[in-house]
Amino acid sequence: MQQTTFGAHIVSFEPPDLIRVAIVGSLSLAEMRDMVAWIREVPREKDYLLVLTDVSQLGLIPAEVRKAARVALSLPLRGVAYTGAGFTQKVMVRMTMTTFHLLAEMPDHPSIFCASEAEALAWLEQRRRLLDAGAASAASAASAASAASAASATGARR
């Protein structure tokens, strides 16, 4: 596991695809950009990332940070589970996610609020199975198409 801090915020990576984030207090623009840069450099085993975010100690997310959320568009995020969210945290996260989704079409980037870390991890495991099954199906289809193309080329030479 790799772990680092950005101000009071803690970010870690757990292979093969899990980013854990604990946001403590308000999130500055510089902290958000540095987090995204660190996550982008994490050596991962999969072509996507899942995120477990503890927002129980979340402070404010200033408008400039919400608007700059587009820097995270370069990350292959395929699911985010939030834990520890009370009413205020849910409002802040939803405002940020609304801005994020307005900036880009991300059809396969669901997020969910969970009552516990166990519930969040179960949801993320379900996402992982779904994504891996899709990748396996795509690889199988590509392999079949390649084999059909090779057979067709061999038949054309005869």
C-alpha positions in Angstrom: 0.0 0.0 0.0 1.2 3.5 -0.9 0.0 6.4 1.3 0.7 10.1 1.3 -0.9 13.3 2.7 -1.9 16.6 1.1 -2.3 19.0 4.0 -4.5 17.2 6.5 -6.0 14.9 3.7 -4.8 11.3 3.4 -4.7 9.4 0.1 -3.6 5.8 -0.3 -3.5 3.2 -3.1 -4.3 -0.5 -2.5 -3.5 -2.7 -5.5 -4.9 -3.6 -7.8 -7.3 -0.6 -8.2 -8.5 1.0 -5.0 -7.8 4.6 -4.0 -8.7 5.6 -0.5 -9.2 9.3 0.3 -9.9 10.9 3.7 -10.8 14.5 3.3 -10.1 16.3 6.6 -11.4 19.9 6.7 -11.6 22.2 3.7 -10.0 21.2 0.4 -7.9 23.7 -1.3 -7.3 24.0 -5.1 -3.6 23.2 -4.7 -4.4 20.1 -2.5 -7.0 18.8 -5.0 -4.6 19.3 -8.0 -1.7 17.6 -6.1 -4.0 14.6 -5.2 -5.0 14.1 -8.8 -1.3 14.3 -9.9 -0.3 11.7 -7.3 -3.2 9.4 -8.2 -2.3 9.7 -11.9 1.2 8.5 -11.2 0.2 5.4 -9.1 1.4 2.3 -10.8 -1.8 0.2 -11.1 -2.6 -3.2 -12.4 -5.9 -2.3 -14.1 -7.1 0.2 -16.6 -9.5 1.8 -14.1 -9.6 3.0 -10.5 -12.2 2.7 -7.8 -12.4 5.2 -5.0 -13.4 5.0 -1.4 -13.8 8.5 0.1 -14.3 9.2 3.8 -16.1 12.6 4.0 -17.0 12.4 7.7 -14.6 15.3 8.4 -15.1 17.2 5.2 -15.2 21.0 5.6 -15.9 23.3 2.7 -15.2 22.7 -1.0 -14.9 26.2 -2.4 -16.5 27.0 -5.7 -13.0 27.4 -7.3 -12.2 23.8 -6.3 -15.6 22.5 -7.6 -15.0 24.3 -10.9 -11.5 22.9 -11.2 -12.7 19.4 -10.7 -12.1 18.9 -14.4 -8.4 18.1 -13.6 -9.7 14.7 -12.4 -11.1 13.9 -15.8 -7.8 12.5 -16.8 -8.2 9.7 -14.2 -9.8 6.5 -15.2 -12.4 6.6 -12.4 -15.1 3.9 -12.7 -16.8 4.2 -9.3 -16.7 6.2 -6.1 -18.2 5.2 -2.7 -18.6 7.9 -0.1 -18.7 7.1 3.7 -19.3 9.2 6.7 -21.6 11.7 5.0 -24.1 13.7 7.0 -26.5 16.1 5.3 -23.9 18.9 4.9 -21.2 16.6 3.4 -23.8 15.1 1.0 -24.7 18.6 -0.2 -21.0 19.5 -0.7 -20.2 16.3 -2.5 -23.3 16.5 -4.7 -22.5 20.0 -5.7 -19.0 19.0 -6.7 -20.1 15.9 -8.6 -22.8 17.9 -10.4 -20.1 20.3 -11.6 -17.8 17.4 -12.5 -20.5 15.6 -14.6 -21.5 18.9 -16.3 -17.9 19.2 -17.5 -17.7 15.9 -19.2 -19.8 12.9 -20.2 -18.8 10.1 -18.0 -21.3 7.3 -18.7 -19.6 4.7 -16.5 -18.7 6.6 -13.4 -21.4 5.9 -10.7 -21.1 7.2 -7.2 -22.9 6.2 -4.0 -23.2 7.2 -0.4 -22.8 4.3 1.9 -23.7 4.0 5.6 -20.4 2.1 6.4 -17.1 1.3 5.1 -18.1 -2.4 4.8 -21.1 -1.4 2.6 -18.8 0.8 0.5 -16.3 -2.0 0.0 -19.0 -4.4 -0.9 -20.3 -2.0 -3.6 -16.8 -1.4 -4.9 -16.2 -5.1 -5.1 -19.4 -5.5 -7.1 -18.2 -2.7 -9.5 -14.9 -4.4 -9.8 -16.5 -7.7 -10.8 -18.8 -5.9 -13.3 -15.8 -4.0 -14.9 -13.6 -7.1 -15.0 -16.4 -9.1 -16.6 -16.8 -6.4 -19.2 -13.1 -6.3 -19.9 -13.0 -10.1 -20.2 -15.9 -10.0 -22.7 -14.2 -7.3 -24.7 -11.0 -9.2 -24.8 -12.8 -12.4 -25.8 -14.6 -10.5 -28.6 -11.4 -9.0 -29.8 -9.7 -12.3 -29.8 -12.5 -13.9 -31.8 -12.5 -11.1 -34.3 -8.8 -11.4 -34.7 -9.1 -15.2 -35.2 -11.9 -14.7 -37.8 -9.9 -12.1 -39.6 -6.8 -14.4 -39.7 -9.0 -17.3 -41.0 -10.5 -15.1 -43.6 -7.1 -13.9 -44.8 -5.8 -17.5 -44.9 -8.9 -18.5 -47.0 -8.4 -15.6 -49.3 -4.8 -16.7 -50.1 -5.9 -20.2 -51.2 
